[in-house]
Amino acid sequence: MALLWPLVTYLDDYLQIQSVIMDVLILEDDELVGDLLETVVAGAYPGASIKLCTLVQSAINSWQKKPADLVIADWNLPDGSGLELIRAVRNTSRDVPVLMISGRADRDSILAAAHLGISGYVSKPFQVDVLHQRLTALVPSSIDLGDTSSNTLEDKMEAACNSAIQLPGQIDTGEILALIEKRDELDAIALAEHWKKEPSLSAKMLDVANSASFRRSGTPVKTLREAISVIGVAMALNQALALSLDISGKLACSRLSERARQEQEQALQVAESARALAQRIGDKPAIYYTAGLLSRAGELAALKVLQNHSDESGDPPEIEQIDSALAYWAEKLGNRIKVQWRLPLDLRELIGAVYFVSRSNVSQSKLVMRTAALLAAEQADSPECRTLLRRLGIEHQEGGRENSRKDSQDGT
């Protein structure tokens, strides 16, 4: 990376004269990385028009039809190399900034790309916050993306959709999600060592381990390591995730604090229902529980922005304003934060299934999430829930109780 920074020093001068609204061309075939790049670019250049291409030829065609103000290219694509796009760009413009993002990090590859006149080179995998900082350092924007001092609530919500979102929980949600991705590599010893300086996590784990559902004897659990051993690594990680999403105590406005508590309680109920259903059909429950906990992330982000607006205006929002803001912005903020957290596609799909599953869907995991949402909303007797339970092989009983067919046959 140090080899190329001299090549990008002209970017400051170049983009200082650009309008806030600019055209950006991205060439990336990986869906998750493409989503991530779009999000980071939108954060660096609010209002930018972003064109995402997954094939070299389509990117070249886009460039030839309408040259962009910034080009970001991957190296390896299904139909060729991103170097072909860079050549096409440099054949018509020597000034447009071109950033290459690639899994190739060897000196020869970097020099080969530099020979074509790129402006910068970033190796995969990259951290969202690091890339965002790099872009804003190289290409300053006239808008401070972390600043939500715009006058209107709509401006603040729009800014939040184009920038990194940090929930004001006791611990960082992104860090917990990174651990969840590596849960198969972790044990109680490693996790306890990682969390030993987090008193809130220690208290949470000890509380859960000593609860009636996990108590194995009359002897209380006293150490973090023992607590994680009792409840298991998967459950410990999900409990940590729940703690990171608990922002009610961080919101000064009582209406917003209460709404945050309600949203998290609803998410917890979805998680518990999904776990129970997963166990009934013989599936591992951890990912279902995680999806349930994350199902209200957009609402929590919107509540945080509402609190920022209230702090600046001095006026607490009315209940109608809270309802309206969540109805319009929660989904947008939820999509933004899922990309920021780099959630795997399968986890994103499970979260989406909480809200909708098509009739033609045959994915059992998605059926579980939608059914869990209906059960958590006390809609067990609805036609949709009854149908979903039947499709899962679970018999519905009055009062929202349900038993699997196997359990009924076994008499358990």
Helices and strands as residue ranges (DSSP letters): G 5-8, H 10-16, E 23-27, H 31-44, E 49-53, H 56-65, E 70-73, E 76-77, E 80-81, H 82-92, E 98-102, H 107-115, E 120-123, H 128-138, H 153-161, H 173-181, G 183-185, H 188-194, H 199-209, H 224-231, H 233-244, G 248-250, H 254-280, H 286-293, G 294-296, H 297-313, H 319-340, H 345-353, H 364-376, H 383-391, E 394-396, G 398-400, E 402-404, H 405-410
